Amino acid sequence: MNHNNIKLLMDHSLGESQNYHPPLEQELLEDYSNAINDLTINEENRLKIKVDILESEQNEITLLKNQVKENTSTLNDVLDLIKLKIDNDSTIIDTKKYQKQKDEINSIGKRLSGK
């Protein structure tokens, strides 16, 4: 806490410095609010802050887990599409290969029958 704010809160005189920049009540309140944890003997306030922080972190973890599940699902869908595309391409290649082999067999058959 600001030394002059401490003096004011304890109702002490600031001497000449109180004439230059007297703090506003809002400034005193904010400064005091920042020191509450250090001034309090009871652990309740500190524990409440820890609980709030942990809840916030837990919510963030849950959100990240959901995003990972979503991304995993999307990646699995993409992988399935890739597999289907590969299977489809293989079928087309096999059909073309079969047709080419059939044409070669017919060509060889024509050559043999022409001899």
N, C-alpha and C positions, 0 to 999 in steps of 0.2 A: 504494500500500500504506500501511497504517497505520504511522505513524512508530515506535510502540512495538513493533509486530510485527517491523519491520525490525531494531530493536535486539536483540530476543530471538533472532531467527534468526541474527544475527551473534554471538550469545553475549555481548552487551554488557549492562551493568547498566541497569535502568530507574530506578534511584534509588527514591524514595519512591512513585512512581506504580505500581510493581509490587505494592505492598501493597493498593491500592484495587481494581483490577480486572485480575487476571492473566488473559490470554486463554487459552481452551481450545485444545487441539491442533487440533481441527476448525476453529476460527476461523483459526488460523495457516495451516492447509493451504488453506482457501478463499481467504484473502487472497493467499497465494503463488501459487495456481493462476491467479488473475486476472492476475498480473504475469508469468507465464511467457513470453508472447509478447514482452513488452518486454525481458525479460532474455536471451532466446535470440538468438544470432547467426545460427544456421541458419534458413533460410526454410521448412524442411520443415513445421513445425507451422502457420505462418501459411497456407501453401499448402494444407495439408490442410483447414484450417477453410474456406478459400475454396471448395475443391472440394465440401465438404459443403454449403455454402450454395448453390452453383450447382446441385448435384444436387437439392436440395430445391426450388429455384425451377423447375428443369426439370420435376420431377414435378408441381408445381402447374400449370405451363403445359400439360402434357400432359392433366392432369385437366380444365382449363378448355376445352381444344380439344375433348375428348370431349363435354363438356357442351354446347358450341356445336353440335357435329354432331348430338347428340340433339335439341336444341331446334329445329334447322333441319329435321330429319326430321319432328318433330312438327308444326311449322308448315306444312310441305309437305303433310302428311296433312290438316290442317285446311283448307288452301287447296283441296285436291282435293275435300273434302266440300262446301265452299262452292260450288265450281264445279258439282258434281253437283246441289246443291240449286237453284241458279240455273237450270240446264238443265231440271231437273224442273219448276220453277215456270213456266218459259217454255213448256214443252210443255203444261202444264195451261192456261195463259192462252191459248195458241194453239188448244187444243181448245175452250175456252169461247168464244173469239172466232169460231171456225169455226161452232160450234153457233148462236151468236147471229146470224151472217150468214145461215146456212141458214134460221133461223126468220124473219128479215126477208124473205128472198127468197120463202119460202113465203107469208108474209103478203101481200106485194106481188102474188104470183101469184094468190092468192085474191081480192084486191080487183079485179085486172084481169079475172079470169074472171067476176066478179060483175057487171061493168058491161055 
